[in-house]
C-alpha cells in the first residue's frame, strides 16, 4: 500500500495528537492541558508547514488543506486519547 502526501501528513498528526492526549492526561486536566495542546499544535504546525512543502513541492498547500490534513486529525485524536485515558 502506497501512502500519498495527505495520508502521510494525517498520520503524522494522528501520532502527535495521541502524544498530546497522553500528555494532557498526565497533567491532570484544566486549562493547562488545553494550553499545552494549543502550544503543541502551533509548534507542530510550524514544523510541518516548513518540512512538508520542501519534500512535496508539487502540492498546493492552502488553509483548507492544512485544516483537513493536520488540524482535524490532531485535535480529534488528542480528544480521543485524552477521554480514553481519563476514563480508565
BANUGU-120692 format. One record per residue: residue in three letters; residue number from 1; y, z, x of N, C-alpha, C, CB in turn; chain. Coordinates in Angstrom, 1 decimal. Each point is the difference from the previous one (the first is absolute). Glycine has a CB too. Layout:
BEGIN
<rest=Ala; nr=NUM; n.Y=Y; n.Z=Z; n.X=X; ca.Y=Y; ca.Z=Z; ca.X=X; c.Y=Y; c.Z=Z; c.X=X; cb.Y=Y; cb.Z=Z; cb.X=X; kette=A>
...
//
This chain:
BEGIN
<rest=Unk; nr=1; n.Y=-1.2; n.Z=0.0; n.X=0.8; ca.Y=1.2; ca.Z=0.0; ca.X=-0.8; c.Y=1.2; c.Z=0.0; c.X=0.9; cb.Y=-1.2; cb.Z=1.2; cb.X=-1.9; kette=A>
<rest=Unk; nr=2; n.Y=2.1; n.Z=-2.1; n.X=1.6; ca.Y=1.2; ca.Z=-0.1; ca.X=0.8; c.Y=1.2; c.Z=0.5; c.X=-0.8; cb.Y=-0.9; cb.Z=-2.0; cb.X=1.2; kette=A>
<rest=Unk; nr=3; n.Y=1.7; n.Z=2.9; n.X=-0.6; ca.Y=1.1; ca.Z=0.6; ca.X=-0.6; c.Y=1.3; c.Z=-0.8; c.X=0.3; cb.Y=-1.1; cb.Z=2.3; cb.X=0.1; kette=A>
<rest=Unk; nr=4; n.Y=1.9; n.Z=-2.4; n.X=-1.2; ca.Y=1.3; ca.Z=-0.7; ca.X=0.2; c.Y=1.0; c.Z=1.1; c.X=0.4; cb.Y=-0.6; cb.Z=-1.8; cb.X=-1.7; kette=A>
<rest=Unk; nr=5; n.Y=1.9; n.Z=1.3; n.X=1.9; ca.Y=1.0; ca.Z=1.0; ca.X=0.4; c.Y=0.3; c.Z=1.0; c.X=-1.1; cb.Y=1.0; cb.Z=-1.8; cb.X=1.5; kette=A>
<rest=Unk; nr=6; n.Y=-1.1; n.Z=1.4; n.X=-2.7; ca.Y=0.3; ca.Z=1.0; ca.X=-1.1; c.Y=-1.1; c.Z=1.1; c.X=0.0; cb.Y=1.1; cb.Z=-1.9; cb.X=-1.4; kette=A>
<rest=Unk; nr=7; n.Y=-2.3; n.Z=1.5; n.X=1.6; ca.Y=-1.1; ca.Z=1.0; ca.X=0.0; c.Y=0.1; c.Z=0.9; c.X=1.2; cb.Y=-1.5; cb.Z=-1.6; cb.X=-1.3; kette=A>
<rest=Unk; nr=8; n.Y=1.9; n.Z=1.1; n.X=2.4; ca.Y=0.1; ca.Z=0.8; ca.X=1.2; c.Y=1.1; c.Z=1.0; c.X=-0.1; cb.Y=-0.9; cb.Z=-1.9; cb.X=1.4; kette=A>
<rest=Unk; nr=9; n.Y=2.1; n.Z=1.4; n.X=-1.9; ca.Y=1.1; ca.Z=0.9; ca.X=-0.2; c.Y=-0.3; c.Z=1.1; c.X=-1.0; cb.Y=1.6; cb.Z=-1.9; cb.X=0.6; kette=A>
<rest=Unk; nr=10; n.Y=-2.2; n.Z=1.5; n.X=-1.7; ca.Y=-0.3; ca.Z=1.0; ca.X=-1.0; c.Y=-1.0; c.Z=1.0; c.X=0.5; cb.Y=0.4; cb.Z=-1.7; cb.X=-1.8; kette=A>
<rest=Unk; nr=11; n.Y=-1.4; n.Z=1.2; n.X=2.6; ca.Y=-1.0; ca.Z=1.0; ca.X=0.6; c.Y=0.6; c.Z=0.9; c.X=1.0; cb.Y=-1.7; cb.Z=-1.7; cb.X=-0.3; kette=A>
<rest=Unk; nr=12; n.Y=2.7; n.Z=1.3; n.X=1.0; ca.Y=0.7; ca.Z=0.9; ca.X=0.9; c.Y=0.7; c.Z=1.0; c.X=-0.8; cb.Y=0.3; cb.Z=-1.8; cb.X=1.7; kette=A>
<rest=Unk; nr=13; n.Y=0.4; n.Z=1.5; n.X=-2.7; ca.Y=0.8; ca.Z=0.9; ca.X=-0.8; c.Y=-0.9; c.Z=0.9; c.X=-0.9; cb.Y=1.9; cb.Z=-1.6; cb.X=0.0; kette=A>
<rest=Unk; nr=14; n.Y=-3.1; n.Z=1.1; n.X=-0.3; ca.Y=-0.9; ca.Z=0.9; ca.X=-0.7; c.Y=-0.5; c.Z=1.1; c.X=0.9; cb.Y=-0.8; cb.Z=-1.9; cb.X=-1.4; kette=A>
<rest=Unk; nr=15; n.Y=0.5; n.Z=1.6; n.X=2.6; ca.Y=-0.4; ca.Z=1.0; ca.X=1.0; c.Y=1.2; c.Z=1.0; c.X=0.3; cb.Y=-1.6; cb.Z=-1.7; cb.X=1.0; kette=A>
<rest=Unk; nr=16; n.Y=2.8; n.Z=1.2; n.X=-0.9; ca.Y=1.1; ca.Z=0.8; ca.X=0.3; c.Y=0.3; c.Z=0.9; c.X=-1.3; cb.Y=1.0; cb.Z=-1.7; cb.X=1.6; kette=A>
<rest=Unk; nr=17; n.Y=-1.2; n.Z=1.2; n.X=-2.8; ca.Y=0.1; ca.Z=0.8; ca.X=-1.2; c.Y=-1.0; c.Z=1.1; c.X=0.0; cb.Y=0.9; cb.Z=-2.0; cb.X=-1.2; kette=A>
<rest=Unk; nr=18; n.Y=-2.1; n.Z=1.8; n.X=1.6; ca.Y=-1.0; ca.Z=1.0; ca.X=0.0; c.Y=0.3; c.Z=1.1; c.X=1.0; cb.Y=-1.7; cb.Z=-1.7; cb.X=-0.7; kette=A>
<rest=Unk; nr=19; n.Y=2.3; n.Z=1.3; n.X=1.9; ca.Y=0.4; ca.Z=1.0; ca.X=1.0; c.Y=1.1; c.Z=0.8; c.X=-0.5; cb.Y=-0.7; cb.Z=-1.5; cb.X=1.8; kette=A>
<rest=Unk; nr=20; n.Y=1.7; n.Z=0.9; n.X=-2.5; ca.Y=1.1; ca.Z=0.8; ca.X=-0.5; c.Y=-0.4; c.Z=0.9; c.X=-1.2; cb.Y=1.5; cb.Z=-1.9; cb.X=0.7; kette=A>
<rest=Unk; nr=21; n.Y=-2.5; n.Z=1.4; n.X=-1.5; ca.Y=-0.5; ca.Z=0.9; ca.X=-1.0; c.Y=-0.7; c.Z=1.2; c.X=0.5; cb.Y=-0.3; cb.Z=-2.0; cb.X=-1.4; kette=A>
<rest=Unk; nr=22; n.Y=-0.5; n.Z=1.8; n.X=2.5; ca.Y=-0.7; ca.Z=1.1; ca.X=0.6; c.Y=1.0; c.Z=1.0; c.X=0.6; cb.Y=-2.0; cb.Z=-1.5; cb.X=0.5; kette=A>
<rest=Unk; nr=23; n.Y=3.1; n.Z=1.0; n.X=0.2; ca.Y=1.0; ca.Z=0.8; ca.X=0.6; c.Y=0.8; c.Z=0.7; c.X=-1.1; cb.Y=0.2; cb.Z=-1.6; cb.X=1.9; kette=A>
<rest=Unk; nr=24; n.Y=0.0; n.Z=1.0; n.X=-3.0; ca.Y=0.7; ca.Z=0.6; ca.X=-1.1; c.Y=-0.8; c.Z=1.2; c.X=-0.6; cb.Y=1.1; cb.Z=-2.1; cb.X=-0.5; kette=A>
<rest=Unk; nr=25; n.Y=-2.4; n.Z=1.9; n.X=0.5; ca.Y=-0.8; ca.Z=1.1; ca.X=-0.5; c.Y=0.0; c.Z=1.2; c.X=1.0; cb.Y=-1.5; cb.Z=-1.7; cb.X=-1.2; kette=A>
<rest=Unk; nr=26; n.Y=1.5; n.Z=1.4; n.X=2.4; ca.Y=0.1; ca.Z=1.1; ca.X=1.0; c.Y=1.3; c.Z=0.8; c.X=0.0; cb.Y=-1.5; cb.Z=-1.4; cb.X=1.4; kette=A>
<rest=Unk; nr=27; n.Y=2.5; n.Z=0.7; n.X=-1.8; ca.Y=1.4; ca.Z=0.6; ca.X=-0.1; c.Y=0.1; c.Z=1.0; c.X=-1.2; cb.Y=0.9; cb.Z=-2.0; cb.X=1.2; kette=A>
<rest=Unk; nr=28; n.Y=-1.7; n.Z=1.8; n.X=-2.2; ca.Y=0.0; ca.Z=0.9; ca.X=-1.1; c.Y=0.7; c.Z=-0.4; c.X=-1.2; cb.Y=-0.1; cb.Z=1.7; cb.X=1.7; kette=A>
<rest=Unk; nr=29; n.Y=1.0; n.Z=-2.6; n.X=-1.7; ca.Y=0.7; ca.Z=-0.5; ca.X=-1.2; c.Y=1.5; c.Z=0.3; c.X=0.1; cb.Y=-2.1; cb.Z=0.4; cb.X=-1.3; kette=A>
<rest=Unk; nr=30; n.Y=2.7; n.Z=-0.8; n.X=0.2; ca.Y=1.5; ca.Z=0.2; ca.X=-0.1; c.Y=0.7; c.Z=-1.3; c.X=0.5; cb.Y=-0.3; cb.Z=2.5; cb.X=0.3; kette=A>
<rest=Unk; nr=31; n.Y=1.6; n.Z=-2.2; n.X=-0.1; ca.Y=0.9; ca.Z=-1.1; ca.X=0.5; c.Y=-0.3; c.Z=-0.5; c.X=1.4; cb.Y=1.7; cb.Z=0.9; cb.X=-1.6; kette=A>
<rest=Unk; nr=32; n.Y=-2.2; n.Z=0.0; n.X=2.4; ca.Y=-0.3; ca.Z=-0.3; ca.X=1.4; c.Y=-1.0; c.Z=-1.2; c.X=0.0; cb.Y=0.4; cb.Z=2.4; cb.X=0.7; kette=A>
<rest=Unk; nr=33; n.Y=-1.4; n.Z=-2.4; n.X=-1.5; ca.Y=-1.0; ca.Z=-1.0; ca.X=0.0; c.Y=0.5; c.Z=-1.4; c.X=-0.4; cb.Y=-1.7; cb.Z=1.7; cb.X=-0.5; kette=A>
<rest=Unk; nr=34; n.Y=2.6; n.Z=-1.7; n.X=-0.5; ca.Y=0.7; ca.Z=-1.2; ca.X=-0.4; c.Y=0.9; c.Z=-0.5; c.X=1.1; cb.Y=-0.1; cb.Z=0.7; cb.X=-2.4; kette=A>
<rest=Unk; nr=35; n.Y=0.8; n.Z=0.2; n.X=3.1; ca.Y=0.9; ca.Z=-0.4; ca.X=1.1; c.Y=-0.8; c.Z=-0.6; c.X=1.1; cb.Y=1.6; cb.Z=1.8; cb.X=-0.6; kette=A>
<rest=Unk; nr=36; n.Y=-2.8; n.Z=-1.2; n.X=1.0; ca.Y=-0.8; ca.Z=-0.5; ca.X=1.0; c.Y=-0.6; c.Z=-1.4; c.X=-0.3; cb.Y=-0.6; cb.Z=2.4; cb.X=0.6; kette=A>
<rest=Unk; nr=37; n.Y=0.3; n.Z=-2.6; n.X=-1.9; ca.Y=-0.5; ca.Z=-1.3; ca.X=-0.5; c.Y=1.1; c.Z=-1.0; c.X=0.1; cb.Y=-1.6; cb.Z=1.1; cb.X=-1.5; kette=A>
<rest=Unk; nr=38; n.Y=2.8; n.Z=-0.8; n.X=1.2; ca.Y=1.1; ca.Z=-0.9; ca.X=0.1; c.Y=0.3; c.Z=-0.4; c.X=1.4; cb.Y=1.0; cb.Z=0.9; cb.X=-2.1; kette=A>
<rest=Unk; nr=39; n.Y=-1.0; n.Z=0.1; n.X=3.0; ca.Y=0.3; ca.Z=-0.2; ca.X=1.4; c.Y=-1.2; c.Z=-0.9; c.X=0.6; cb.Y=1.3; cb.Z=2.2; cb.X=0.2; kette=A>
<rest=Unk; nr=40; n.Y=-2.5; n.Z=-1.9; n.X=-0.5; ca.Y=-1.1; ca.Z=-0.8; ca.X=0.5; c.Y=0.0; c.Z=-1.4; c.X=-0.6; cb.Y=-1.4; cb.Z=2.1; cb.X=0.2; kette=A>
<rest=Unk; nr=41; n.Y=1.8; n.Z=-2.3; n.X=-1.4; ca.Y=0.2; ca.Z=-1.3; ca.X=-0.6; c.Y=1.1; c.Z=-0.8; c.X=0.7; cb.Y=-0.8; cb.Z=0.9; cb.X=-2.2; kette=A>
<rest=Unk; nr=42; n.Y=1.9; n.Z=-0.2; n.X=2.5; ca.Y=1.1; ca.Z=-0.7; ca.X=0.7; c.Y=-0.4; c.Z=-0.4; c.X=1.5; cb.Y=1.6; cb.Z=1.3; cb.X=-1.4; kette=A>
<rest=Unk; nr=43; n.Y=-2.3; n.Z=-0.4; n.X=2.1; ca.Y=-0.5; ca.Z=-0.3; ca.X=1.3; c.Y=-1.0; c.Z=-1.1; c.X=0.0; cb.Y=0.4; cb.Z=2.3; cb.X=0.7; kette=A>
<rest=Unk; nr=44; n.Y=-1.4; n.Z=-2.3; n.X=-1.6; ca.Y=-1.0; ca.Z=-1.0; ca.X=0.0; c.Y=0.6; c.Z=-1.3; c.X=-0.5; cb.Y=-1.7; cb.Z=1.7; cb.X=-0.5; kette=A>
<rest=Unk; nr=45; n.Y=2.7; n.Z=-1.7; n.X=-0.4; ca.Y=0.6; ca.Z=-1.3; ca.X=-0.4; c.Y=0.8; c.Z=-0.6; c.X=1.2; cb.Y=0.2; cb.Z=0.9; cb.X=-2.3; kette=A>
<rest=Unk; nr=46; n.Y=0.4; n.Z=-0.1; n.X=3.1; ca.Y=0.7; ca.Z=-0.6; ca.X=1.1; c.Y=-0.9; c.Z=-0.5; c.X=1.1; cb.Y=1.8; cb.Z=1.6; cb.X=-0.4; kette=A>
<rest=Unk; nr=47; n.Y=-2.9; n.Z=-0.9; n.X=0.6; ca.Y=-1.0; ca.Z=-0.5; ca.X=1.0; c.Y=-0.7; c.Z=-1.3; c.X=-0.5; cb.Y=-0.3; cb.Z=2.4; cb.X=0.8; kette=A>
<rest=Unk; nr=48; n.Y=-0.1; n.Z=-2.4; n.X=-2.0; ca.Y=-0.7; ca.Z=-1.2; ca.X=-0.5; c.Y=0.9; c.Z=-1.2; c.X=-0.2; cb.Y=-1.7; cb.Z=1.5; cb.X=-1.1; kette=A>
<rest=Unk; nr=49; n.Y=3.0; n.Z=-1.2; n.X=0.7; ca.Y=0.9; ca.Z=-1.1; ca.X=-0.2; c.Y=0.4; c.Z=-0.7; c.X=1.3; cb.Y=0.8; cb.Z=1.2; cb.X=-2.0; kette=A>
<rest=Unk; nr=50; n.Y=-1.0; n.Z=-0.5; n.X=3.1; ca.Y=0.2; ca.Z=-0.6; ca.X=1.3; c.Y=-1.2; c.Z=-0.6; c.X=0.6; cb.Y=1.8; cb.Z=1.7; cb.X=0.4; kette=A>
<rest=Unk; nr=51; n.Y=-3.0; n.Z=-1.1; n.X=-0.7; ca.Y=-1.2; ca.Z=-0.5; ca.X=0.6; c.Y=-0.6; c.Z=-1.1; c.X=-0.7; cb.Y=-0.4; cb.Z=2.3; cb.X=0.8; kette=A>
<rest=Unk; nr=52; n.Y=0.3; n.Z=-2.3; n.X=-2.1; ca.Y=-0.7; ca.Z=-1.0; ca.X=-0.8; c.Y=0.6; c.Z=-1.4; c.X=0.1; cb.Y=-0.7; cb.Z=1.8; cb.X=-1.6; kette=A>
<rest=Unk; nr=53; n.Y=2.1; n.Z=-1.9; n.X=1.5; ca.Y=0.5; ca.Z=-1.4; ca.X=0.1; c.Y=-0.1; c.Z=-0.6; c.X=1.4; cb.Y=1.6; cb.Z=0.7; cb.X=-1.7; kette=A>
<rest=Unk; nr=54; n.Y=-1.8; n.Z=0.1; n.X=2.8; ca.Y=-0.2; ca.Z=-0.5; ca.X=1.3; c.Y=-1.5; c.Z=-0.6; c.X=0.1; cb.Y=1.7; cb.Z=1.6; cb.X=1.0; kette=A>
<rest=Unk; nr=55; n.Y=-2.6; n.Z=-0.9; n.X=-1.7; ca.Y=-1.4; ca.Z=-0.5; ca.X=0.0; c.Y=-0.2; c.Z=-1.2; c.X=-0.9; cb.Y=-0.7; cb.Z=2.3; cb.X=0.5; kette=A>
<rest=Unk; nr=56; n.Y=1.4; n.Z=-2.3; n.X=-1.6; ca.Y=-0.2; ca.Z=-1.1; ca.X=-1.0; c.Y=1.4; c.Z=-0.5; c.X=-0.4; cb.Y=-2.2; cb.Z=1.0; cb.X=-0.9; kette=A>
<rest=Unk; nr=57; n.Y=2.8; n.Z=-1.9; n.X=1.7; ca.Y=1.3; ca.Z=-0.5; ca.X=-0.3; c.Y=0.1; c.Z=-1.0; c.X=-1.1; cb.Y=0.5; cb.Z=0.4; cb.X=2.3; kette=A>
<rest=Unk; nr=58; n.Y=-1.7; n.Z=-1.0; n.X=-2.8; ca.Y=0.0; ca.Z=-1.0; ca.X=-1.0; c.Y=0.2; c.Z=0.5; c.X=-1.4; cb.Y=-1.5; cb.Z=-1.3; cb.X=1.5; kette=A>
<rest=Unk; nr=59; n.Y=1.4; n.Z=2.6; n.X=-1.7; ca.Y=0.1; ca.Z=0.5; ca.X=-1.4; c.Y=1.5; c.Z=0.5; c.X=-0.2; cb.Y=-2.4; cb.Z=0.7; cb.X=0.0; kette=A>
<rest=Unk; nr=60; n.Y=2.9; n.Z=-1.0; n.X=-1.2; ca.Y=1.3; ca.Z=0.5; ca.X=-0.3; c.Y=0.0; c.Z=1.4; c.X=-0.6; cb.Y=0.7; cb.Z=-2.4; cb.X=-0.5; kette=A>
<rest=Unk; nr=61; n.Y=-0.1; n.Z=3.3; n.X=1.2; ca.Y=0.0; ca.Z=1.4; ca.X=-0.3; c.Y=1.3; c.Z=0.4; c.X=-0.7; cb.Y=-1.5; cb.Z=0.5; cb.X=2.0; kette=A>
<rest=Unk; nr=62; n.Y=1.4; n.Z=-0.4; n.X=-3.3; ca.Y=1.1; ca.Z=0.4; ca.X=-0.8; c.Y=-0.2; c.Z=1.4; c.X=-0.6; cb.Y=0.6; cb.Z=-2.4; cb.X=-0.5; kette=A>
<rest=Unk; nr=63; n.Y=0.3; n.Z=2.9; n.X=-0.3; ca.Y=-0.2; ca.Z=1.4; ca.X=-0.5; c.Y=-1.2; c.Z=0.1; c.X=-1.0; cb.Y=2.5; cb.Z=0.3; cb.X=0.3; kette=A>
<rest=Unk; nr=64; n.Y=-2.7; n.Z=-1.3; n.X=-1.0; ca.Y=-1.1; ca.Z=0.0; ca.X=-1.0; c.Y=-1.4; c.Z=0.0; c.X=0.8; cb.Y=1.4; cb.Z=-1.3; cb.X=-1.7; kette=A>
<rest=Unk; nr=65; n.Y=-1.5; n.Z=0.6; n.X=2.8; ca.Y=-1.2; ca.Z=0.0; ca.X=0.8; c.Y=-0.2; c.Z=1.4; c.X=0.6; cb.Y=0.3; cb.Z=-2.4; cb.X=0.6; kette=A>
<rest=Unk; nr=66; n.Y=0.7; n.Z=3.1; n.X=-0.1; ca.Y=-0.2; ca.Z=1.3; ca.X=0.6; c.Y=-0.3; c.Z=1.0; c.X=-1.1; cb.Y=1.6; cb.Z=-0.6; cb.X=1.9; kette=A>
<rest=Unk; nr=67; n.Y=-1.0; n.Z=0.4; n.X=-3.0; ca.Y=-0.3; ca.Z=1.0; ca.X=-1.1; c.Y=-1.4; c.Z=-0.1; c.X=-0.5; cb.Y=2.4; cb.Z=-0.3; cb.X=-0.7; kette=A>
<rest=Unk; nr=68; n.Y=-2.9; n.Z=-0.9; n.X=0.6; ca.Y=-1.4; ca.Z=-0.2; ca.X=-0.5; c.Y=-1.1; c.Z=0.3; c.X=1.1; cb.Y=0.9; cb.Z=-1.7; cb.X=-1.5; kette=A>
<rest=Unk; nr=69; n.Y=-0.6; n.Z=1.5; n.X=2.8; ca.Y=-1.0; ca.Z=0.1; ca.X=1.0; c.Y=0.2; c.Z=1.2; c.X=0.9; cb.Y=-0.2; cb.Z=-2.4; cb.X=0.0; kette=A>
<rest=Unk; nr=70; n.Y=1.3; n.Z=3.2; n.X=-0.2; ca.Y=0.2; ca.Z=1.2; ca.X=0.8; c.Y=0.3; c.Z=1.2; c.X=-0.8; cb.Y=0.8; cb.Z=-1.5; cb.X=1.8; kette=A>
<rest=Unk; nr=71; n.Y=0.2; n.Z=1.4; n.X=-2.6; ca.Y=0.4; ca.Z=1.2; ca.X=-0.8; c.Y=-1.0; c.Z=0.4; c.X=-1.0; cb.Y=2.4; cb.Z=-0.7; cb.X=0.4; kette=A>
<rest=Unk; nr=72; n.Y=-2.8; n.Z=-0.2; n.X=-1.3; ca.Y=-1.0; ca.Z=0.4; ca.X=-1.0; c.Y=-1.3; c.Z=0.6; c.X=0.5; cb.Y=1.0; cb.Z=-1.8; cb.X=-1.4; kette=A>
<rest=Unk; nr=73; n.Y=-1.6; n.Z=1.2; n.X=2.4; ca.Y=-1.3; ca.Z=0.6; ca.X=0.6; c.Y=0.3; c.Z=1.3; c.X=0.6; cb.Y=-0.9; cb.Z=-2.3; cb.X=0.4; kette=A>
<rest=Unk; nr=74; n.Y=2.0; n.Z=2.5; n.X=0.4; ca.Y=0.2; ca.Z=1.2; ca.X=0.7; c.Y=0.2; c.Z=1.2; c.X=-1.0; cb.Y=1.0; cb.Z=-1.3; cb.X=1.9; kette=A>
<rest=Unk; nr=75; n.Y=-0.1; n.Z=1.0; n.X=-2.9; ca.Y=0.3; ca.Z=1.1; ca.X=-1.0; c.Y=-1.1; c.Z=0.3; c.X=-0.9; cb.Y=2.3; cb.Z=-0.8; cb.X=0.1; kette=A>
<rest=Unk; nr=76; n.Y=-3.1; n.Z=-0.2; n.X=-0.5; ca.Y=-1.1; ca.Z=0.3; ca.X=-0.9; c.Y=-1.1; c.Z=0.7; c.X=0.7; cb.Y=0.5; cb.Z=-2.1; cb.X=-1.3; kette=A>
<rest=Unk; nr=77; n.Y=-0.8; n.Z=1.8; n.X=2.6; ca.Y=-1.1; ca.Z=0.7; ca.X=0.7; c.Y=0.5; c.Z=1.4; c.X=0.5; cb.Y=-1.0; cb.Z=-2.2; cb.X=0.6; kette=A>
<rest=Unk; nr=78; n.Y=2.3; n.Z=2.3; n.X=-0.4; ca.Y=0.6; ca.Z=1.3; ca.X=0.3; c.Y=-0.3; c.Z=1.0; c.X=-1.2; cb.Y=1.8; cb.Z=-1.1; cb.X=1.6; kette=A>
<rest=Unk; nr=79; n.Y=-1.4; n.Z=0.6; n.X=-2.8; ca.Y=-0.1; ca.Z=0.8; ca.X=-1.2; c.Y=-1.5; c.Z=0.3; c.X=-0.3; cb.Y=2.1; cb.Z=-0.9; cb.X=-0.9; kette=A>
<rest=Unk; nr=80; n.Y=-2.9; n.Z=-0.2; n.X=1.1; ca.Y=-1.5; ca.Z=0.2; ca.X=-0.3; c.Y=-0.6; c.Z=1.0; c.X=0.9; cb.Y=-0.1; cb.Z=-2.4; cb.X=-0.7; kette=A>
<rest=Unk; nr=81; n.Y=0.4; n.Z=2.3; n.X=2.0; ca.Y=-0.6; ca.Z=1.0; ca.X=1.0; c.Y=0.5; c.Z=1.4; c.X=-0.2; cb.Y=-0.2; cb.Z=-1.9; cb.X=1.6; kette=A>
<rest=Unk; nr=82; n.Y=1.5; n.Z=2.0; n.X=-1.9; ca.Y=0.6; ca.Z=1.3; ca.X=-0.2; c.Y=-0.5; c.Z=0.7; c.X=-1.2; cb.Y=2.1; cb.Z=-0.9; cb.X=1.1; kette=A>
<rest=Unk; nr=83; n.Y=-2.3; n.Z=0.2; n.X=-2.2; ca.Y=-0.5; ca.Z=0.6; ca.X=-1.2; c.Y=-1.5; c.Z=0.3; c.X=0.2; cb.Y=1.7; cb.Z=-1.3; cb.X=-1.4; kette=A>
<rest=Unk; nr=84; n.Y=-2.4; n.Z=0.4; n.X=2.0; ca.Y=-1.5; ca.Z=0.2; ca.X=0.2; c.Y=-0.2; c.Z=1.3; c.X=0.9; cb.Y=-0.4; cb.Z=-2.5; cb.X=-0.2; kette=A>
<rest=Unk; nr=85; n.Y=1.1; n.Z=2.6; n.X=1.2; ca.Y=-0.2; ca.Z=1.2; ca.X=0.9; c.Y=0.6; c.Z=1.2; c.X=-0.6; cb.Y=0.1; cb.Z=-1.5; cb.X=2.0; kette=A>
<rest=Unk; nr=86; n.Y=1.0; n.Z=1.4; n.X=-2.8; ca.Y=0.5; ca.Z=1.1; ca.X=-0.7; c.Y=-0.9; c.Z=0.6; c.X=-1.0; cb.Y=2.3; cb.Z=-1.0; cb.X=0.3; kette=A>
<rest=Unk; nr=87; n.Y=-3.1; n.Z=0.2; n.X=-0.9; ca.Y=-0.9; ca.Z=0.5; ca.X=-1.1; c.Y=-1.4; c.Z=0.4; c.X=0.6; cb.Y=1.1; cb.Z=-1.5; cb.X=-1.6; kette=A>
<rest=Unk; nr=88; n.Y=-1.3; n.Z=1.4; n.X=2.8; ca.Y=-1.3; ca.Z=0.4; ca.X=0.6; c.Y=0.0; c.Z=1.5; c.X=0.3; cb.Y=-0.3; cb.Z=-2.2; cb.X=1.0; kette=A>
//
